[in-house]
Amino acid sequence: MKKYEPKSLVAASRYQHYCPTLPADVQTDVYARMGELIEEDRAYCDKGNYAHMAQILTSIALYEVLQEHGASEKETYRAVSEEMWGFLDPSSMQKLAKKGFFLPLMKRLVPFGFKHGSGAGWRYTWHTDDPSDQFHFECNECLYATILGPRSLMKLAPCAATRILSITAICPTPTSFAHRPSAKVATIATFSSCGTTPTPAIAGSAPRACRRGGAACR
């Protein structure tokens, strides 16, 4: 298993290019805070959660430490969210989403990927009786909500970082993907490839449409 060590986690996170640009004292404090966070959330530091924890713990540490060094909350949130999403390039997956084989492939790959890329703190309901033109599942228990929720930092959850939606501790709202050449279909490829899950609306309310870089998430 990869080591849960601050520098290794940062190197595996979406902030791997951003953190080295920070002043040395800020980097030192970020690593120190991450060390504390690892101990605080040791129960979730398993093999399956490594990619998730790299994002979660680095996000928290940056958000807190940048403010300790004089940045405003607004400046800090902007920096963390923009660096998080600026690291990704979903264009190749969006092109694949227009192909006829895409949805059947996702029906196989996503459950497999989540099974091996999810550790403690996750629980899903998979729907195997969907019609051929639809794929949906529920995220019933979410690691991001488990760790970020008690700290009142749900805004740092991957989807919430683009002001899309927030994850709740129990996420009963189905996430559906119709099989058509649209940005909505491409969304699942983006999330499955970047190590996050689509997030349902707050308190089970109806999902809202939103856009970032031409991709929609409902």
Secondary structure, DSSP 4 states (H G I P E B T S, - for coil): -----HHHHHHHSTTTTTGGGS-HHHHHHHHHHHHHHHHHTGGG-SSTTHHHHHHHHHHHHHHHHHHHTT--HHHHHHHHHHHHHHT---HHHHHHTTSTTHHHHHHHHHHHHHHHS--TT-EEEE-TT--TTEEEEEEEE-HHHHHHTTTT-GGGSTTGGGTS----SS--S-EEEESSSSHHHHHHHHHHHHT----PPGGGPPP---EETTEE--
